[in-house]
Amino acid sequence: MRPRHIFLKIIKRAKDGDGFIITDGDKPLVKIIPYVEPKKSRSLDVMHGQCIVPDDVEAVGREEIIVMFEGQS
């Protein structure tokens, strides 16, 4: 079999969804897996202008959290 033919068979298997490992004897060399397009992150622009985030967002609830963990009031 010619190298180009082997390469095309490898590509076809990956496109068909088959993942496999190419070995040299018992030693794994390369893992071939199909490429999966990452999901696009969803934008929060749909709520633009509808929420107010305080400048010191980390301070919100700080005292309540300290009480929960340390039991102090």
HELIX and SHEET records of a PDB file:
HELIX    1   1 PRO A    3  LYS A   15  1                                  13    
HELIX    2   2 ASP A   45  MET A   47  5                                   3    
HELIX    3   3 VAL A   57  ALA A   59  5                                   3    
HELIX    4   4 ARG A   62  GLU A   70  1                                   9    
SHEET    1   A 2 PHE A  20  ASP A  24  0                                        
SHEET    2   A 2 LYS A  27  ILE A  32 -1                                        
END                                                                             
